[in-house]
Amino acid sequence: MGIPAERIERLHDLAREATAGSDVDLAREYVRLARRIAERNRIRLPRRFRRFTCDDCDAYLRPGSTARVRLQSGHVVVRCLSCGATKRYPYEDR
């Protein structure tokens, strides 16, 4: 793992901690910085980072506080409580 990937992982951890401490604006800045680092160095963001950030407002999505998570038939629906954007992810029902 290179230096940009390590920095993105660290920013992900900082965004999670900031959201847990109810500092949503600081978490949003961490997310923006991580995305800018990924673009500049032409690397993909990790899946867990993409799943827990809002594409529209750059908020870090924490279920219960900044996001609403619902299970529907065959997919997970995550709605951002800041801007109302919706993301859907498939999953296998067992």
C-alpha positions as CSV (number, residue, x, y, z in Angstrom):
1,M,0.0,0.0,0.0
2,G,1.4,3.3,-1.0
3,I,1.5,6.6,0.8
4,P,-1.8,8.0,-0.9
5,A,-3.7,4.8,0.1
6,E,-2.4,5.0,3.6
7,R,-3.5,8.6,3.8
8,I,-7.0,7.8,2.5
9,E,-7.4,5.0,5.1
10,R,-6.3,7.5,7.8
11,L,-8.8,10.1,6.6
12,H,-11.5,7.5,6.5
13,D,-10.8,6.6,10.2
14,L,-10.8,10.4,11.1
15,A,-14.1,10.9,9.3
16,R,-15.7,8.0,11.2
17,E,-14.4,9.4,14.5
18,A,-15.6,12.9,13.7
19,T,-19.1,11.7,12.8
20,A,-19.2,9.7,16.0
21,G,-18.4,12.9,17.9
22,S,-21.2,14.7,16.0
23,D,-18.8,16.9,14.1
24,V,-20.3,16.4,10.7
25,D,-18.6,19.4,9.0
26,L,-15.1,18.1,9.9
27,A,-16.0,14.6,8.6
28,R,-17.2,16.2,5.4
29,E,-13.8,18.0,5.0
30,Y,-12.0,14.7,5.6
31,V,-14.1,13.0,2.9
32,R,-13.4,15.8,0.4
33,L,-9.7,15.6,1.1
34,A,-9.6,11.9,0.6
35,R,-11.4,12.1,-2.7
36,R,-9.0,14.8,-3.9
37,I,-6.0,12.6,-3.0
38,A,-7.5,9.7,-4.9
39,E,-8.1,11.8,-8.0
40,R,-4.7,13.4,-7.9
41,N,-2.9,10.0,-7.6
42,R,-5.3,8.2,-9.9
43,I,-6.2,5.4,-7.4
44,R,-9.6,4.0,-6.5
45,L,-11.2,4.7,-3.2
46,P,-11.7,1.5,-1.1
47,R,-15.1,-0.1,-1.2
48,R,-15.9,0.6,2.4
49,F,-15.0,4.2,1.9
50,R,-17.3,4.6,-1.1
51,R,-20.2,2.8,0.7
52,F,-20.1,5.1,3.7
53,T,-19.8,8.5,1.9
54,C,-22.5,10.5,0.1
55,D,-21.7,11.3,-3.5
56,D,-23.8,14.4,-3.6
57,C,-22.8,16.3,-0.3
58,D,-19.6,14.4,0.7
59,A,-21.1,13.5,4.1
60,Y,-19.7,10.5,6.0
61,L,-22.7,8.1,6.3
62,R,-23.1,6.6,9.8
63,P,-26.3,4.5,10.1
64,G,-28.6,6.1,12.6
65,S,-27.1,9.5,12.8
66,T,-26.3,10.7,9.2
67,A,-27.9,7.9,7.2
68,R,-31.0,5.7,7.1
69,V,-30.4,2.1,6.1
70,R,-33.3,-0.1,4.9
71,L,-33.3,-3.6,3.4
72,Q,-35.5,-4.3,0.5
73,S,-35.8,-7.4,-1.7
74,G,-32.3,-8.1,-2.9
75,H,-30.7,-4.8,-2.1
76,V,-29.7,-2.3,0.7
77,V,-31.0,1.2,0.5
78,V,-28.9,3.9,2.2
79,R,-30.4,7.4,2.3
80,C,-28.3,10.5,3.3
81,L,-30.1,12.5,6.0
82,S,-28.3,15.7,5.0
83,C,-29.3,16.0,1.3
84,G,-31.7,13.0,0.8
85,A,-29.5,11.2,-1.8
86,T,-30.1,7.5,-2.1
87,K,-27.7,4.7,-2.8
88,R,-28.6,1.1,-3.5
89,Y,-26.3,-2.0,-3.1
90,P,-27.2,-5.5,-4.1
91,Y,-26.9,-8.4,-1.6
92,E,-27.9,-12.0,-1.6
93,D,-30.7,-13.0,0.7
94,R,-30.1,-16.3,2.5
